[in-house]
Amino acid sequence: MADTSFSSTPGAAAPEPQALVAPGAAAHYVVLSLAAGAAAEEAARAFFGNAAGLARSVARRAPEAGLSLVVGIGAKAWGRLFGQPRPAGLHEFKALQGDKHQAPSTPGDILLHVRAASVDLCFELVRLAMEGLGDAVRPVDEVHGFRYFDERAMIGFVDGVENPAGREAWDATLIGDEDPDFAGGSYVIVQKYLHDMAAWKQLSTEEQERVIGRTKADNVELADDVKPSNSHVALNVVEDEEGNELAILRGNLPFANASRGEYGTYFIGYAKDPAVTELMLTNMFIGRPPGNYDRLLDFSTAVTGGLFFVPSAALLEALADGNPLADASPAAADPAPGVLTAGDALRIGSLKGQPQMLGPQATAPLDPVG
């Protein structure tokens, strides 16, 4: 049985993580802001302590549905609720401004990622969570995702093909000895994308395949001498300085409202270092090299963007009583949000001539290669 007790002792067994790796044909993605006042803060901390128990209570109604809940905490909320110490990579999502497309940074203090085999379980858990939080929070965004045929996005291509599995999934997502106080935790970046389906459908299947970098019907990656350098697949491959490919765990699902002509993808990527996901997004929006942006963005517009820390299951419960790692040092001010431009990306540094984007509180540079 996994260790569910909280411990920050180096070398101790890593605490059990939240349900980062979980199936689900349906998902609710809920972003909330924390209301002003001490009562709201107390209610938020109490919710963190009760979240796992609430999920277990709902899951017992239909054990076969695989209901799961992941709770994330934004940078401003962490500073307000828990002060120091804070997770090394936790900062606000940094907006990206490319030559043609931008990735906005939008508000968010709490993230709820709920998955299950059926939408009723997702709804019930979110309903009870919102009842428990009450006036302590304000809604920012809520998206209901669903599995579309054989895990296809609204644009008709299979999504999440390169997701790590098994041990590799945990290796890619869980914080370890690099930040031992927060071992067993993770970071998650979320973005809501809206698709211009009319423009997308004007492309031939062959041209769509060049935009994505895979065949549409049988989901085979195009050969390197055929796949364009600005294809979605090409720009999402990043490596460390030893040439090892770096992975994130995606929990994307499509969403739609056909009567309003709204079709989209909710991107959600877990990683033990948010710089990995940030680098992928930098490649997409600013380009690799700058200007060679992801052509999929000509048909998909990012309308939200947020970054959250996902505590281990044990730490999330312990946060009900405040930061168990707190000391007498004052909380550091959260870095001001900013916008990364192509020029900024080049100044940050690179390997093999590729731009690098790092969160301002990262403990060590992540060298991008590609």
N, C-alpha and C positions, 0 to 999 in steps of 0.2 A: 504494500500500500504506500502511496506517495506521502511524503511528509507535508502535513498541512500546518504545522506550527511555524511561527515567524522566527527567523534567526538571521542575523546579519554577520555572524561570525565567519571569517574567511575559512574555507575548507569544509564548512558544514554542508550537509546535504542541501541541495537547492530546494527552496520551497516549491510547492505545487503551483504551476501557473494557472491562470484562468483558461477558459476553453477557447484558446486561439485557433486550434486545429479542430474544427467541428463541421459536420455536414449540415445541409439544410436546403431544402427546395424553396423555402421562403425565408425572408429576413426583414426585420425592421431596423432601420438605421435612424437613431434619434440623437440630435444634438441640442443641448440645453444650455442656457446661461443662468448663472447663479444670481438670485435677487440680492438686494442690499440688506445689510443688517445681521446682527449676531444670531437671530433666530433662524435665518436661512442657512447660515454656516453650520449651526448645530444640526439642522435637519439633513443637510448634505452628508455630514460625517456619519450620522445615524444610518442613513441609507446605505453608505458604503459598508457598514458593519452588517447590515441585514440583507444585502443584495443576493448573496449566494443562497441563503436560506429561503428567500422569496422564490428564486428560480427553482430550487428543489421542490418547493410546495406545489408550484404549477406543473412541474414535470411529472409529478406522481400521478396526475390525472390521465396521462397518456405516455407511459414510459417508452413506448415504441417510437414516439415522434422525435426523440433526440433533441429536446429543447435545451438551448444553451444561452448563456448571457456573458458578455464581456463588458466591463465598465472601464472607461478611460477618463483621465483627469487632465484638463488643460493647464498650460503654464501659469496663467493668471490665477486660476482657482487653486492650484497647488500652493503658490506663494501666499495667497490669502488664508487658506485653511491650515497649512502645515509648515510654512516657513522653511527653515533649513534643518537638515540637509535636504537637497532636492536631487532628483535623478540627473545624472550628468548631461544627458542629451535632451532634456526637456526645455523647449522654447516655443514661442509662437510660430505658427506656420508662416514662412516668409513668402510673400507674393513674388511671382516671377513675371518679368516683363520682357518678352522677346520682340523681335522686329515686327512681328505680325500678330502674335497671340499672347495672351496673358493668363496666368493662374492666380486668381484672387485669394487673399487671406480674409476669412470671414470669422465672426465671433463664435466662441464655443468654450464652455467650461466643463461640461460633462458629456461623454459619449456613451450611449447604450447600443450595443450590437447584439441583437437577438436573432437566433436562428432556430428553425425547427422544420420538420417534414411538412407541416401544415400551417397555414396563416393564422388559424384561430389560437394556437398556442402562443405565437408571437404577440398577437393582439392582447391576449389576456395578461401576459407578463408585463408588457408595456403599460397597460391600463393600471395594474396594481402598483407598478413602480411610480407612475405619475400621481396616483392617490397618496402614496407614501410621502412623496416629495412635496406635494401640495404647492403652496405659494412660495416655496423656497426657490423655485426655478421658473424660467420663462422659456417657451419653445423657440428654438431658432430654426430647426429644419427637421422634418420627418419624412423618410422615404421608405416605401414598401417594395422590396425586391422579390422577384420570383424566378425560378428556374425556367428557362425558355428552351423547350425541346431538349436537345443533347448538349446542354450548357452553352448555348449560343447567346451572344449579345444581340441587341436590337438590329445591328447592322448585318447580322447573318453569319458571323464568324464565331467559332468556338473561343471562349474566353478562359484565361487562367491555365493555358496549356502547360506552361513551364513551372507551375507551382511545385515547390519541393514537397516530398512526401516522407512519412515515417520519421526516422531520426534526423534526416536533413531538414525537415520542417522546424523541428525544435532548435536545431543548431542555428538556423537562420533567424529565428525570432526571439530567443530567450537571452536576456542579459546574464552574463556570467561574472568571471573574476575581474573583468575590466571595470565593473562598478558593483562590488560585492554587497554593499548595503541594499542594493535594489535587485539582487539576483533573483531570477525567476520571473522578472517583469519583462515588459516589451514596450515598443513604441508603435503607434498606429497613425497613419496619415489617411485622411478621407477627402474625397472630392466628388461632387455631383456634376456629371457631364450631360448636356443636352445635345441630341443629334439632329442635324438637318437632313432628315430622311429623304426629302424631295431631291436635294442636290446629290445625295449619296446614290440614289437609285438611277440617276442620270449616267453614272459611270457603268461601263461594261464590267462583267464579272472579272475579266482579266485585269482591268485597271484597278478594281477594288483589291484584287490579290496583291498588286504591286504596292498599294497603300499600306496594307497590313503586313505583307511579307510571308503570307501563307496561302495555300489553296483554300477555296471556300468550301467545296463539297467534302473533300476527304481530309482537310486539316493537316496538310503536309507543308513544312517550312520550305520556302523557295531556296534554291541553290544560291550560294554566295555570289556567283557571277551573274545571277538574275535578280536577286533581291536588291532593291534600291537602298542606298545609304540613309535615305530619309524615311524608310518604312518604319512602321510602329515596332516591329520585331527587332530590327537592327538597332534602333536607338534605346531599346530597353535592356540590352545586354551590356552589363558593366562587370569589370574585373578588378581584383586587387593588383598590387604591383608585382606579385608572383605569377599573375596570369590565371588565378583561380576565379571562376565566375561567382559573383555575389548574388544572392537570392533574397527575395522577400516572399511573404505568404499573402496572396490576394484572397479576399472574400467577396469579390465583385458579384453583383447580380444586376440584371436589367430591371427597369421599371417603365411604366407607360400609363398614359391616360389617352386612349384613342379618340375620345370625343373632343378633346382639346388639342389633338395633334401633338402631344408631348411624349417623346420617346428618349430614353436615356440609359446611362450606365452609372451605377454608384460604385466608384473605386474606393477600396479600402485595403491598405497594405500594411501588414505587420512586419517589423524588423527589429533586431536587437540594437541596431544603430540607425537612427532616422536619416543619417547622411546617405545611406545606400538608396533609399527611396527618393531623397532629395536630388541625388545625382541623376537618377532616371528621369525625374521631372525636369531637371535642368536640360538634359539632352533633348527632351521632347519640346520644351517651350522656347529655349534659347538656341538650341541646336548643337550638333557635334559634327564639325566645328560650328561656332556661332553663325546663325543664318540658315543652317541645314536642319530646320526644325521638322518635327514629326508631321507628316502630311495628313495624318488622321485628324489633326486639329483644324484643318480646313472644313471639316464636317462635324466636329464635336467640340462644344464650347464648355469649358470649366466655369461653373457658376458659384461654387463654394470651395473652401480649402481650410483644413484644420489639422492640428497635430496634437496628440494626446499621449500621456504615459499610462500604460496598463500595468498596475501593480500585480504582484503574485497574489494568489488567492488568500494566502495568510496575511500579507501586508494589507490588502484591501479590507479585510475584516478588522485588523488591528487599528486602521485609521479612524475607526469609530471613536476612539479615545484620544485622537490627535496623532501627531507624528511620533512613532515609537523610537525614532532615531534622533529626536530633537535635542539640541544642546542650547547653551545660553547665547550663542551668536545670533545677531539680528538677521532677519530674512533679507536676502539680497533683492534689489529691485529687478523686476523682470525686464529683459532687454526690449527696447522699443521695437515695434514691428517695422519692417522695411520692405523694400522692393529690390530684388536682384535683377540686374540688367546684364546684357552680354558683356559689357565692359567690366562689370564687377566679377563675373565668372572668370574672365581671363586673369584678373588680378589676384584671385584667390589662390591660383596655382594649379598645376596639372601634371600628369604623367602622359607620355605619348601624345602630347599636344591637345589633351582633352580638358574641358572646363570642369571645375570641381566646385560643388556647393556644400557647405557644412553649416550645421547649426552652430550658433555662437557659443554654446556651452559644451560642445563636443570635447571629449577628453583627449583625443588624438586625431590628427588629420587622416582622412580616408582618401587614399590615392586612387583616382579613377583611371581606368584603362579601358579600352574597348575594342 
